[in-house]
């Protein structure tokens, strides 16, 4: 069987905000994972429109398309074109799971939720000549899945090809989380076997790893055993977690000893009312400053995530957030305009309240206002979001945040990382255009390898977060 697996480019590819480097970081690991369920006799190809031009004039036996919300219309067009030529099309992903009836109009088969159990069942039915229109996983486990088909990944086109996933989902259930809906009809958080995860890590070349898990520290027992097994591997890695996990116990110290050097951390908002209304209860009463200080003392850089447009935000939320990030030397910041993704509790509530202003999924990109705001106008929200990015990544604030660290090593690491990520766009574009992006990876490995701290400061009382919370009321 001849199979083509496609990741269409997100709509942002045609936006003035498009940054090629941001969408050339990771290969389509989900497709490579599912590709492992085909037999050795099958001819399988993966194409990622973010890093290559799609060839769409062929006629494979099967086309599998991964659909996110902002690539949905592009995915549907690709699917429709193939189906008109008699090619069998299967679609899955976050958007398909959120809106199955919409997606089903453009596919012969749709797969809802995680695919490790449903996808091989679909392939078996297809070979037998009786594929179903819709598949939903009847069980959820990644303990005995086949190895990812990394031979199908074009490593040289990605900055960090050593991405991997050792868990699925998240133990928390924030109302605005797109992925929470994806795991809604069954077990929402589960892990691989530690030995299998370590074996995959050991098989990857180079030093750098990027764990794409939504919450790498979500299962403390698993994470502790994983980090213990990684000690001595001489790895440096990046991942994501929560403020609560950073503050609890000594797991973050174990992660740092295993090579953790950068962490995506969901602060989201300083307002207790916003945290309660979005069901992000794991952040309530947590000392953000203590979490930052603990990470910095371990030499772990922070990519802070912040959401603007929650119902208790006001016009000053943008300045307060940027000032806090710079004052506390957050290495990079990812700002979002609140986006009510279909399938989430936030979307359902806003639709009941008549607050959804657009059903154009291409606008659901976290930088466009698609709902009726409270507290500030849609224009104020958009302008404040844009200004927050400009201000945070101004050279003045880059230097200010960099030299807020206690030692020269971390000051320079922060400066090169923060400045390099945002201020050397022509260089990144040149490397991407000429297919040499992966040659930049040793620079990242070397930078991360030299950020190790001196030891954690135990979290203690800190009145700063209380002061910030009060200013938002």
C-alpha positions in Angstrom: 0.0 0.0 0.0 1.3 3.4 -0.9 0.6 5.9 1.9 1.1 9.7 2.2 0.8 11.4 5.6 0.4 15.2 5.5 0.7 18.0 8.0 -0.8 21.1 6.2 0.7 24.4 7.2 -1.2 26.4 9.8 -3.0 29.5 8.6 -0.3 31.6 10.3 2.0 30.7 7.4 0.3 33.5 5.4 0.2 36.0 8.3 2.5 39.0 8.7 3.4 37.5 12.1 4.7 34.3 10.4 8.1 33.3 11.8 9.5 30.4 9.8 11.8 29.4 12.7 8.9 28.9 15.1 7.3 26.4 12.7 10.5 24.7 11.8 11.4 23.6 15.3 9.8 20.1 15.6 9.0 17.4 13.1 5.4 16.0 12.9 5.9 13.4 15.6 2.3 12.4 15.7 2.3 11.3 12.1 5.6 9.5 12.6 4.2 7.7 15.6 1.1 6.5 13.6 3.3 5.5 10.6 4.8 2.8 12.8 1.6 0.8 12.5 2.0 0.2 8.8 3.8 -2.9 7.6 7.3 -3.2 6.2 5.8 -3.7 2.7 3.9 -0.4 2.7 5.5 2.6 1.1 5.0 5.5 3.5 5.9 9.2 3.1 5.5 12.1 5.5 5.2 15.6 4.2 5.2 18.7 6.4 4.1 21.9 4.6 5.8 24.1 7.1 9.2 23.0 5.8 8.6 21.8 2.3 6.3 22.3 -0.7 3.6 19.6 -0.9 3.3 17.5 -3.9 -0.5 17.0 -4.4 -0.7 15.6 -7.9 -0.1 12.0 -7.0 -2.5 9.2 -6.4 -1.5 7.1 -3.3 -3.7 4.4 -2.0 -4.2 6.3 1.3 -3.8 9.9 2.5 -3.7 10.6 6.2 -4.1 14.3 7.2 -3.5 15.8 10.7 -5.8 18.7 11.3 -5.4 21.6 13.7 -7.9 24.4 13.9 -6.0 27.0 11.9 -5.0 24.5 9.1 -8.5 23.0 8.9 -9.6 24.8 5.7 -6.4 24.0 4.0 -6.6 20.4 5.2 -10.2 20.1 3.9 -9.2 21.4 0.5 -6.3 18.9 0.2 -8.7 16.1 1.3 -11.4 17.1 -1.2 -8.9 17.2 -4.1 -7.6 13.7 -3.3 -11.1 12.3 -2.9 -12.1 13.7 -6.2 -9.3 11.6 -7.8 -10.5 8.5 -5.9 -7.9 8.4 -3.2 -9.0 7.2 0.2 -8.6 9.9 2.9 -8.4 9.6 6.6 -8.3 12.6 9.0 -7.6 13.0 12.6 -6.2 15.5 15.2 -7.4 18.1 17.6 -9.9 19.8 15.3 -11.4 16.6 13.9 -12.0 15.4 17.5 -13.6 18.8 18.4 -15.9 19.0 15.3 -16.3 15.5 13.9 -19.4 16.2 11.9 -17.7 19.0 10.1 -14.6 17.0 9.4 -16.5 14.0 8.2 -17.8 15.9 5.2 -14.2 15.9 3.8 -12.9 12.4 4.7 -13.7 8.8 4.1 -12.7 8.0 7.7 -12.2 10.2 10.7 -10.3 9.2 13.9 -11.3 10.9 17.2 -8.9 11.3 20.1 -5.6 9.6 20.5 -4.8 7.2 17.7 -2.6 4.5 19.3 -5.5 2.0 19.6 -7.9 3.3 16.9 -5.5 3.8 14.1 -4.2 0.2 13.8 -7.8 -1.0 14.0 -8.6 1.3 11.0 -5.6 0.0 9.0 -6.6 -3.5 9.6 -10.2 -2.8 8.5 -9.0 -1.0 5.4 -6.8 -3.9 4.4 -9.8 -6.2 4.8 -11.9 -3.9 2.6 -14.4 -2.8 5.3 -13.2 0.5 6.8 -15.6 2.4 9.1 -16.5 6.0 8.8 -15.5 6.8 12.3 -13.1 5.4 14.9 -12.9 6.3 18.6 -10.2 4.7 20.9 -11.7 2.0 23.1 -8.6 2.0 25.4 -5.7 4.3 26.0 -2.2 3.2 26.6 1.3 4.0 25.2 3.1 1.3 27.1 3.7 -1.1 24.2 3.6 1.1 21.1 6.0 0.4 18.3 9.1 2.7 17.8 8.4 6.1 16.1 9.3 6.0 12.4 12.1 8.5 12.7 13.5 7.3 9.4 10.6 9.1 7.7 11.5 12.4 9.4 13.6 14.8 7.3 15.9 15.7 10.2 17.9 18.4 8.4 14.8 20.6 8.0 14.2 21.0 11.7 16.0 22.9 14.4 15.3 20.4 17.2 14.6 17.0 15.5 15.1 15.1 18.8 11.6 15.8 20.0 9.8 13.0 21.8 6.7 12.3 24.0 6.7 10.1 27.0 3.2 10.9 28.3 -0.1 11.8 26.9 -2.4 14.6 28.0 -2.4 16.5 31.3 -3.7 15.8 34.8 -5.3 19.3 35.0 -8.5 20.5 33.2 -8.4 24.2 32.4 -11.5 25.4 30.7 -9.7 27.0 27.8 -7.4 24.1 27.0 -7.8 22.7 23.5 -6.1 19.4 24.3 -8.4 18.7 27.3 -11.2 18.3 24.8 -9.0 15.9 22.8 -8.7 13.5 25.8 -12.2 14.1 27.1 -13.8 10.7 26.3 -11.5 8.6 28.4 -8.2 8.5 30.4 -6.8 12.0 30.1 -3.2 11.5 31.3 -1.0 8.4 31.0 2.7 7.6 30.5 5.1 5.2 28.8 7.1 2.6 30.6 10.2 4.2 32.0 12.5 1.7 30.4 11.0 2.2 27.0 11.3 6.0 27.3 15.0 5.7 28.4 15.6 3.3 25.4 14.2 5.9 23.0 16.3 8.6 24.5 19.4 6.5 24.3 18.8 5.9 20.6 18.7 9.6 19.7 21.9 11.2 18.4 23.5 14.3 19.8 22.9 15.8 23.3 19.7 17.9 22.9 16.2 16.7 23.6 12.8 18.4 23.5 10.0 16.7 25.4 6.7 17.8 23.8 4.7 16.5 26.7 2.1 18.9 28.0 3.3 18.3 31.6 6.5 16.3 31.9 6.3 16.4 35.7 2.6 15.4 35.7 3.2 12.0 37.2 5.9 12.5 39.9 6.8 8.8 40.3 7.3 8.3 36.6 9.2 11.6 36.2 11.4 10.8 39.1 12.4 7.4 37.7 12.9 8.9 34.2 15.2 11.6 35.5 17.1 9.1 37.6 17.6 7.0 34.5 18.8 10.0 32.5 21.5 11.0 34.9 24.8 10.2 33.3 23.4 10.3 29.8 25.0 13.8 29.3 21.8 15.2 27.9 20.4 18.7 27.9 16.6 19.0 27.4 13.6 21.4 27.4 10.0 20.7 28.3 6.8 22.0 29.9 5.4 21.9 33.4 3.3 23.8 35.9 4.1 26.3 38.7 2.7 23.8 41.2 5.1 21.0 40.1 8.1 23.4 40.3 7.3 24.3 43.9 6.4 20.8 45.2 9.0 18.4 46.5 12.4 18.0 44.9 11.3 16.8 41.5 12.5 19.9 39.7 16.0 19.4 41.2 16.0 15.9 39.9 15.1 17.2 36.5 17.9 19.8 36.5 20.4 17.1 37.5 19.2 15.0 34.5 19.8 18.0 32.2 16.7 20.2 32.2 17.8 23.6 31.0 14.6 25.3 29.8 11.0 25.0 30.9 7.7 26.2 29.4 5.7 27.4 32.4 2.0 28.4 32.3 1.6 31.4 34.5 -1.3 32.6 32.3 -2.6 35.3 34.7 -1.9 37.0 38.0 -5.6 37.4 38.8 -7.2 34.9 41.3 -10.6 35.6 39.7 -9.3 34.7 36.3 -7.7 31.5 37.6 -10.9 30.4 39.2 -13.1 31.3 36.2 -10.9 29.4 33.8 -10.6 26.4 36.2 -6.8 26.8 36.4 -6.9 25.9 40.1 -3.4 24.5 40.2 -2.0 28.0 40.1 -4.2 29.4 42.8 -2.3 30.6 45.9 1.0 29.7 44.2 4.0 31.9 44.6 5.1 32.7 41.0 8.3 34.5 42.2 9.4 31.6 44.3 9.0 29.3 41.3 11.0 31.6 39.1 13.8 31.9 41.7 14.0 28.2 42.2 14.3 27.5 38.5 16.9 30.3 38.1 19.0 28.9 41.0 19.1 25.6 39.1 20.1 27.2 35.8 16.8 26.5 34.2 15.6 29.2 31.7 11.9 30.0 31.6 9.5 30.4 28.7 6.5 32.0 30.5 3.0 31.6 29.0 0.5 34.4 29.6 -3.1 34.8 28.4 -4.7 38.2 27.8 -8.4 38.9 27.5 -9.8 36.9 30.5 -12.9 38.5 31.9 -11.2 40.2 34.8 -8.4 41.8 32.8 -8.2 45.6 32.4 -6.2 48.0 30.2 -3.1 47.9 32.5 -2.7 44.1 32.4 -0.3 44.2 29.4 2.1 46.6 31.1 2.0 44.8 34.4 2.7 41.4 32.8 5.6 42.7 30.7 7.1 44.6 33.7 6.8 41.5 35.9 8.5 39.3 33.3 11.4 41.6 32.8 11.8 42.3 36.5 12.1 38.6 37.2 14.2 37.8 34.2 11.8 35.5 32.3 13.9 34.3 29.4 11.2 34.3 26.8 7.5 35.0 26.9 4.6 33.6 24.8 1.6 35.8 24.9 -1.9 34.7 23.8 -5.2 36.3 23.2 -7.8 34.1 24.9 -9.2 31.8 22.3 -12.4 29.8 22.9 -11.5 26.6 20.9 -14.4 24.5 19.8 -14.9 21.5 22.0 -13.7 23.3 25.2 -15.8 24.3 28.1 -14.9 27.9 27.4 -16.3 27.7 23.9 -19.5 26.1 25.1 -20.0 28.7 27.8 -19.3 31.6 25.4 -21.6 30.2 22.8 -24.4 29.8 25.3 -23.8 33.4 26.3 -23.8 34.7 22.7 -20.2 35.9 22.9 -18.7 34.1 19.9 -18.2 36.7 17.2 -16.5 34.5 14.5 -16.7 30.9 13.4 -13.9 31.4 10.9 -11.4 28.8 12.3 -8.5 30.4 10.5 -8.8 33.3 13.0 -8.5 31.0 16.1 -4.7 31.6 16.2 -4.4 33.2 19.7 -3.6 36.5 18.2 -7.1 37.5 16.9 -10.1 38.4 19.0 -13.0 36.1 18.1 -15.4 36.7 21.1 -17.1 39.6 22.9 -14.7 40.9 25.5 -15.4 42.2 29.0 -13.4 44.8 30.8 -11.6 46.1 27.7 -12.6 46.4 24.0 -11.6 44.0 21.3 -9.4 46.8 19.9 -7.7 47.5 23.2 -7.1 43.7 23.6 -5.5 43.4 20.2 -3.4 46.5 20.5 -2.3 45.6 24.1 -1.3 42.1 22.9 0.8 43.5 20.1 2.4 46.1 22.3 3.3 43.5 24.9 5.3 41.5 22.4 7.1 44.7 21.1 7.9 45.9 24.6 9.0 42.5 26.0 11.4 41.9 23.2 12.8 45.4 22.9 16.6 45.6 23.1 16.3 47.7 26.3 14.2 45.0 28.0 16.3 42.2 26.7 19.4 43.7 28.3 17.5 44.6 31.5 16.1 41.1 31.9 19.5 39.5 31.1 21.4 41.4 33.7 18.8 40.7 36.3 20.5 37.3 36.9 23.0 36.8 39.7 25.9 35.5 37.7 27.6 36.3 34.4 27.1 32.9 33.0 23.3 33.1 33.2 23.3 36.7 32.1 25.1 35.9 28.9 23.0 32.8 28.3 19.8 34.8 28.7 21.0 37.5 26.4 22.0 35.2 23.6 18.9 33.0 23.9 16.4 35.9 24.2 18.1 38.1 21.6 18.8 35.2 19.2 15.2 34.0 19.3 13.7 37.3 18.3 16.3 39.6 16.9 18.1 37.5 14.2 15.2 36.6 12.0 17.2 37.1 8.7 19.7 34.5 9.8 17.1 32.0 10.7 15.3 32.5 7.4 18.5 32.1 5.5 19.3 28.8 7.3 15.8 27.5 6.6 15.8 28.6 3.0 19.0 26.7 2.3 18.2 23.6 4.3 20.9 24.1 6.9 18.8 24.8 9.9 19.9 21.7 11.8 23.5 22.9 11.6 22.5 25.5 14.2 21.7 22.9 16.8 25.2 22.6 18.3 24.9 26.3 19.2 21.7 25.6 21.2 23.3 22.5 22.8 26.4 24.5 23.9 24.3 27.4 25.2 22.0 25.1 27.3 25.0 23.1 28.6 26.4 26.2 30.2 23.4 27.5 32.1 23.6 25.0 35.1 22.9 26.8 38.4 24.4 26.4 41.8 21.5 24.8 43.6 17.9 25.5 44.4 16.5 28.1 46.7 13.7 26.5 48.6 10.4 28.3 48.1 9.5 30.6 50.9 7.1 33.4 51.7 7.1 36.2 49.1 4.8 39.2 49.1 5.4 40.2 45.4 2.8 37.9 43.9 0.3 39.1 46.5 0.9 42.7 45.5 0.5 41.8 41.9 -2.7 40.0 42.5 -4.1 42.9 44.4 -3.4 45.3 41.5 -5.6 43.2 39.2 -8.7 43.3 41.4 
